[in-house]
Every structure is written in structure tokens, then in C-alpha cells.
Amino acid sequence: MSDDDLNDDIPLPGGDLALQTIAMPADTNANGDIFGGWLVSQMDLAGAIAALKVAQGRIATVAINGMVFLTPVHVGAVVSCYADVTEVGRSSIKVNVEVWIRHKKTQEPTKVTEGEFVFVALDDSGKTRVIK
Ligand SMILES: CC(C)(COP(=O)(O)OP(=O)(O)OC[C@H]1O[C@@H](n2cnc3c(N)ncnc32)[C@H](O)[C@@H]1OP(=O)(O)O)[C@@H](O)C(=O)NCCC(=O)NCCS
């Protein structure tokens, strides 16, 4: 068995690391777990960082598609957001964003959620702009 075969079993994040932060007590819900909304906010930022490189100017989020939360995030976790530009349209940019943490006990990379973020390039007056 080669090293490549062994690596096939290890789940890995898709896309490039766009943003990394630490989950803080202020970001928790009543159960002490991290708010889903906080995670979405981090994902929006990570997706925007990737989309800005393509749009080369003002953008706005127009849609967030197909998000599922797979595992809770605890205070102190290092939260890593990976972004992958999957499609560039006339004015729109689709970015798949994955959130990963390291499992508290095993330290194994664990996927928390993923979603498709759609950004639109805008001109100075807030109208859609053709991406060059
Ligand atoms: C973004 C905005 C300018 C779009 O205006 P619009 O005239 O309706 O634009 P269009 O219908 O021509 O859509 C623009 C692009 O977005 C895409 N788009 C629009 N809604 C979409 C959706 N729900 N899912 C995926 N793509 C979508 C269109 O397919 C189009 O792509 P293309 O130009 O690459 O072909 C307008 O909806 C807006 O200002 N929204 C608020 C954005 C915002 O403030 N976001 C922050 C959240 S508070």
C-alpha cells in the first residue's frame, strides 16, 4: 500500500485557507456552544476574501445556499474557513466555503459545515457590474 492510498482515508478541507480565528465566549448561545450565525458571518468573510480577488472591486452577498451544521463548535476552537471559487458569471461569483476545526480530544480535522456563497460585483451606485 502506498502513502497515497493511506492519505485517501483522511478527510481534507476543500479550497484554500481564507480565514482563521478562535471561537470566543462572546460568540456562544445559551448552551455554551458557538452560535451558527457567528459561523455564517465568518464564512461570509472568508467567501468575500476569495470573491474580492476575482471581482477586483465592490461586492455584496446575494445568496447563501445549502448549509448544514454537522458538529458543534466549542469556545477556544481554532476555526478555519476554506474557500473555493467554483463559478464566475456575468456579475456573480460562487464560492464554496467549508469550516473545519480540530477535534477536542483526537485533534483530527473535523468538518463543521459548508455552504455555497454567491457574491455579486457592484459598481459605485450599487448596480451589478460585469466581471472582467
Ligand atoms: C445584488 C443585487 C444588486 C442584485 O440585483 P439584481 O438586479 O436583482 O441582479 P440580477 O437579478 O441581475 O442578478 C445578478 C447576478 O446575481 C445572480 N443571483 C441573483 N440572485 C441569486 C440567487 N438567489 N442565487 C444565485 N445567484 C443569484 C444572478 O444569477 C446574476 O448572476 P450573473 O450576473 O452572473 O448572471 C440586489 O439584489 C441587492 O442589492 N441585494 C442586496 C445585497 C446585499 O446588501 N447583501 C448583503 C446582505 S445584507
The ligand as an SDF file (V2000), in Angstrom:
LIG
                    3D

 48 50  0  0  0  0  0  0  0  0999 V2000
  -27.2440   42.0220   -5.5000 C   0  0  0  0  0  0  0  0  0  0  0  0
  -28.2850   42.8880   -6.2030 C   0  0  0  0  0  0  0  0  0  0  0  0
  -27.6620   44.2040   -6.6400 C   0  0  0  0  0  0  0  0  0  0  0  0
  -28.7640   42.1000   -7.4050 C   0  0  0  0  0  0  0  0  0  0  0  0
  -29.6250   42.9180   -8.1440 O   0  0  0  0  0  0  0  0  0  0  0  0
  -30.4780   42.3590   -9.3560 P   0  0  0  0  0  0  0  0  0  0  0  0
  -30.7780   43.4640  -10.2820 O   0  0  0  0  0  0  0  0  0  0  0  0
  -31.6130   41.5680   -8.8180 O   0  0  0  0  0  0  0  0  0  0  0  0
  -29.4400   41.4180  -10.0770 O   0  0  0  0  0  0  0  0  0  0  0  0
  -29.6770   40.2010  -11.0540 P   0  0  0  0  0  0  0  0  0  0  0  0
  -31.0030   39.5480  -10.9250 O   0  0  0  0  0  0  0  0  0  0  0  0
  -29.2600   40.6970  -12.4150 O   0  0  0  0  0  0  0  0  0  0  0  0
  -28.5960   39.1660  -10.5150 O   0  0  0  0  0  0  0  0  0  0  0  0
  -27.2290   39.4890  -10.5350 C   0  0  0  0  0  0  0  0  0  0  0  0
  -26.4500   38.1830  -10.5070 C   0  0  0  0  0  0  0  0  0  0  0  0
  -26.6830   37.5230   -9.2750 O   0  0  0  0  0  0  0  0  0  0  0  0
  -27.1770   36.2150   -9.5060 C   0  0  0  0  0  0  0  0  0  0  0  0
  -28.1520   35.9040   -8.4860 N   0  0  0  0  0  0  0  0  0  0  0  0
  -29.1680   36.6870   -8.0660 C   0  0  0  0  0  0  0  0  0  0  0  0
  -29.8780   36.0470   -7.1120 N   0  0  0  0  0  0  0  0  0  0  0  0
  -29.2800   34.8460   -6.9390 C   0  0  0  0  0  0  0  0  0  0  0  0
  -29.5490   33.7190   -6.1160 C   0  0  0  0  0  0  0  0  0  0  0  0
  -30.5800   33.7110   -5.2660 N   0  0  0  0  0  0  0  0  0  0  0  0
  -28.7450   32.6470   -6.2030 N   0  0  0  0  0  0  0  0  0  0  0  0
  -27.6910   32.6320   -7.0480 C   0  0  0  0  0  0  0  0  0  0  0  0
  -27.3860   33.6830   -7.8750 N   0  0  0  0  0  0  0  0  0  0  0  0
  -28.1760   34.7560   -7.8200 C   0  0  0  0  0  0  0  0  0  0  0  0
  -27.8020   36.2550  -10.8870 C   0  0  0  0  0  0  0  0  0  0  0  0
  -27.8420   34.9660  -11.4740 O   0  0  0  0  0  0  0  0  0  0  0  0
  -26.8520   37.1980  -11.6080 C   0  0  0  0  0  0  0  0  0  0  0  0
  -25.6790   36.4840  -11.9930 O   0  0  0  0  0  0  0  0  0  0  0  0
  -24.8690   36.8420  -13.3630 P   0  0  0  0  0  0  0  0  0  0  0  0
  -24.8010   38.3450  -13.4970 O   0  0  0  0  0  0  0  0  0  0  0  0
  -23.5040   36.2520  -13.1440 O   0  0  0  0  0  0  0  0  0  0  0  0
  -25.6160   36.2000  -14.4680 O   0  0  0  0  0  0  0  0  0  0  0  0
  -29.5170   43.1980   -5.2690 C   0  0  0  0  0  0  0  0  0  0  0  0
  -30.2790   42.0090   -5.1360 O   0  0  0  0  0  0  0  0  0  0  0  0
  -29.0550   43.6740   -3.9170 C   0  0  0  0  0  0  0  0  0  0  0  0
  -28.6010   44.8080   -3.7690 O   0  0  0  0  0  0  0  0  0  0  0  0
  -29.1700   42.8140   -2.8900 N   0  0  0  0  0  0  0  0  0  0  0  0
  -28.6900   43.1270   -1.5580 C   0  0  0  0  0  0  0  0  0  0  0  0
  -27.2340   42.6670   -1.4030 C   0  0  0  0  0  0  0  0  0  0  0  0
  -26.7270   42.9290   -0.0080 C   0  0  0  0  0  0  0  0  0  0  0  0
  -26.8930   44.0000    0.5270 O   0  0  0  0  0  0  0  0  0  0  0  0
  -26.0790   41.9040    0.5850 N   0  0  0  0  0  0  0  0  0  0  0  0
  -25.6000   41.9690    1.9100 C   0  0  0  0  0  0  0  0  0  0  0  0
  -26.5570   41.3000    2.8270 C   0  0  0  0  0  0  0  0  0  0  0  0
  -27.2260   42.4330    3.9670 S   0  0  0  0  0  0  0  0  0  0  0  0
  1  2  1  0
  2  3  1  0
  2  4  1  0
  2 36  1  0
  4  5  1  0
  5  6  1  0
  6  7  2  0
  6  8  1  0
  6  9  1  0
  9 10  1  0
 10 11  2  0
 10 12  1  0
 10 13  1  0
 13 14  1  0
 14 15  1  0
 15 16  1  0
 15 30  1  0
 16 17  1  0
 17 18  1  0
 17 28  1  0
 18 19  1  0
 18 27  1  0
 19 20  2  0
 20 21  1  0
 21 22  1  0
 21 27  2  0
 22 23  1  0
 22 24  2  0
 24 25  1  0
 25 26  2  0
 26 27  1  0
 28 29  1  0
 28 30  1  0
 30 31  1  0
 31 32  1  0
 32 33  2  0
 32 34  1  0
 32 35  1  0
 36 37  1  0
 36 38  1  0
 38 39  2  0
 38 40  1  0
 40 41  1  0
 41 42  1  0
 42 43  1  0
 43 44  2  0
 43 45  1  0
 45 46  1  0
 46 47  1  0
 47 48  1  0
M  END
$$$$
